[in-house]
Each structure stands twice: as structure tokens, then as C-alpha cells.
């Protein structure tokens, strides 16, 4: 039984709505997941979305809008190949201009539309073979004291700090990362269609193409620093921020702290340094523990709330402990296979 024409009309309407949503500058993880579910429901969704996306990215679309603003939109629409009530004057059987005639904007758009439709048909075949063929998934993990460079299938690059775990899931319409623990620096390849979203559990970061660092300090606290481009940080409950390059934010425990003066093109920890800006001792110790073979522990958990500011060489934990002892009148000593920091 052939699908009802109204079914195709409804699918095209939904596809047009999704093309509009997915071409907006910033997305959230919830919208990406909803799109993921919609496009996998039916192979016709893939075909319809591909057609709409082809029209959206067509340079002729902007020409059409310009023509409409100039008062020539009605004529332009009427001359679109196959448009209802339109004509095909000066075109061959294919609906494209005959030899010797200058192509107009509609013909150019039609060519791009036809090319994208061919791609859509290929996608339909892939979907019919199984949705899993469209999905690329991978997991990465580093041990304490280890760093790792990862290049993702879209060309994005990620530097993982020590004791870090990350899962990646890419489809033709989404790029999703789950940072489960640790810290990672992302240099995201820019794409027009797919956003790049990082889920950290209590918050999410969404971009199109930029460079930023995410540090999972504890179960609640997340620190985001932006080195290039623009990111959107969503902490739920309507709390959302847009961070330009050179800025950052710390979110956790019901508190939000803005971080300024983010310099350079990558975080200091990549070079073995940690830049603290009224940062807690707990966060600094965590950074040291990711790279040190001998963990640092606090004799009193309250010591973790003490603030520190400065540039610390994380590759030399004993030097950092000396600095902490001097700043807050503390002391440290080796105890078994660990360092113990106390009052």
C-alpha cells in the first residue's frame, strides 16, 4: 500500500521545522536527542530532512529571499521548476534551462536540490540496512598520571587529562560526548549542520566550532573555560550562560562563579601548570592527583575550602605543597604511599 500523500506532507512539514531548529547557532542536548529519535523513526524522515537541508544551505535560497524583498518574489516562485501554477518557459524536459540560455537562481537551486536528493536516497538505503550503521560510538579512558590525545571522526581533537573517562556518539545529524570524570580540552571542528554537545551529568556544553576546557571537580562542580569561539552552558532549571572566548564559569553546589582572564589558546595543565583564580585547595589537590604517582590527601576536609590564587607547577607536587603550607600556615609530610596535608 502506497503511503498517503498527506503523510508525505506532514513529514515534509516536520523536516522543515527540524531544519530550522538544527541550523540555529546553539542547541541543547535535549533537542539533539529528540531529533535523533525523530529521524530514526522512518527512512522517509532521512530523505525529507536531506531535501530540506539541501534547500536551506542552497545559495539560491538567499537569492530568492532577496528577490522577494525587492518585490519580485511572486514571479520568482512562479518560475520555480514544477511550482504550482508556475511555468517552465525556456526549459527543457528536465525543467532546467536549455543550452545557450543563462541559468537563473531557480535553476541553480534545482540543481543543488537534485544533488542533495541523491545523497538523501543513499541515506535511505543505509537506514534500511540498519540504523546502527549511521552511528559511531567510542569510549576513552586515561589512568592517573597519563594524558592522551584523541582525534574524533569529525576531525575534532580532544586532550584528556589523567584519570579521565569519556564516551563519544556521532550520527550524521549529531555529535554527542559524555564526560564522566576528569578533565578534557576540546578543539571542535566547525560544521554547519551538527552541533557538538558535551554532557557532564549536572550540566551540558554546546558549541558549533570552538576550543574549550571542562573540569569535573567533583560530583556537582564543573568548571568551563573558553579559549576560542562561543559556548553555551546549561545547568538545568532555566540556568543557561553564553561564554565568549577569554571567559569561564564555575557551577556547583548551588553557586555560580564567573572566571575572567582566560588567556592563551589552551589550558595551562597541558604544559604542566595550573592557573588558580581564587580556587579552592580541593580543586588544586585534585589537579595534582591526576598527574602525581603519589596521591595527596587532606587530614581535614575543611582544608579543601581554603582559597588559593597563583600559577602552580603541577608536575612538581612537593613544590606546590610547600607553597600551600606557606600561604595558609599548613604542613605536609609523606605517609606511606601518600602525601598528607594538615594544619
PyMOL commands that set and color helices and strands:
alter all, ss='L'
color gray80, all
select helices_A, chain A and resi 5-22+29-41+43-57+59-69+73-78+105-129+131-134+268-271+281-291+301-305+317-328
alter helices_A, ss='H'
color red, helices_A
select strands_A, chain A and resi 136-141+148-151+157-160+165-171+174-187+196-199+204-207+211-216+222-228+230-236+239-244+248-252+255-259+273-280+295-298+307-313+331-335+338-342
alter strands_A, ss='S'
color yellow, strands_A
deselect
rebuild
show_as cartoon
